[in-house]
């Protein structure tokens, strides 16, 4: 599933081509497009924005197109008449203006409706980690009571904070020296805040760079510390990177058993100190 930095980069790429333009045609295979096509043709595009993993295209007179990419989705931009590099059958939303064609391919989630209604749905997710004034202390307080069994489950929960996906989940936990199997309740407020601050820095850096997501080096095969590197040596200590799947989505986690040891539960640590 694309991380938040991918969606923010897409918004930055689409905005210069679309903002201020009128929609001259709207098509695509998603039923919402057919339902609202006639209502949206002729409207000006006022803003292209991102919130977490959601891309938002705001139109004049209070309407919004929202997409969530899921695993396969992406936005592409073409000049009018330019051949597409992906089969048209995967086009969920096609926005045509006089100067550009923006195509959303393969996204499983598309919503078109009054802006107020669309934004109301987004209030169910946590603060976007990409942006100014992220309330890290408040996020840490919510995270400390998270019911999920592991830190890996916590970081993927978009209701706590939005933007972290499977890649940054593994990378951030490695950089903070936390096992993905650690229970959220066994992390103190300082650790939790550090995790989300680290995630915010990495996500924001990848938006600024304009390149593909990375946490280490942009050379081919050198993008990540642990993600996708099961069985290969840790870049810090040489221990073989481990991987397993867990959580209700059966998502993979990568970690170094040496650099990210499983700490005893907080109750046991307190007993030992006593």
Secondary structure as GFF3:
##gff-version 3
##sequence-region A 1 274
A	DSSP	alpha_helix	4	18	.	.	.	ID=ss1
A	DSSP	beta_strand	25	27	.	.	.	ID=ss2
A	DSSP	alpha_helix	31	40	.	.	.	ID=ss3
A	DSSP	beta_strand	45	51	.	.	.	ID=ss4
A	DSSP	beta_strand	54	59	.	.	.	ID=ss5
A	DSSP	beta_strand	63	68	.	.	.	ID=ss6
A	DSSP	beta_strand	74	78	.	.	.	ID=ss7
A	DSSP	three_ten_helix	88	90	.	.	.	ID=ss8
A	DSSP	beta_strand	91	96	.	.	.	ID=ss9
A	DSSP	beta_strand	101	105	.	.	.	ID=ss10
A	DSSP	beta_strand	109	114	.	.	.	ID=ss11
A	DSSP	alpha_helix	115	122	.	.	.	ID=ss12
A	DSSP	beta_strand	127	128	.	.	.	ID=ss13
A	DSSP	alpha_helix	136	143	.	.	.	ID=ss14
A	DSSP	alpha_helix	151	156	.	.	.	ID=ss15
A	DSSP	beta_strand	161	162	.	.	.	ID=ss16
A	DSSP	alpha_helix	166	175	.	.	.	ID=ss17
A	DSSP	three_ten_helix	184	186	.	.	.	ID=ss18
A	DSSP	alpha_helix	189	209	.	.	.	ID=ss19
A	DSSP	beta_strand	241	246	.	.	.	ID=ss20
A	DSSP	beta_strand	251	256	.	.	.	ID=ss21
A	DSSP	alpha_helix	266	273	.	.	.	ID=ss22
###
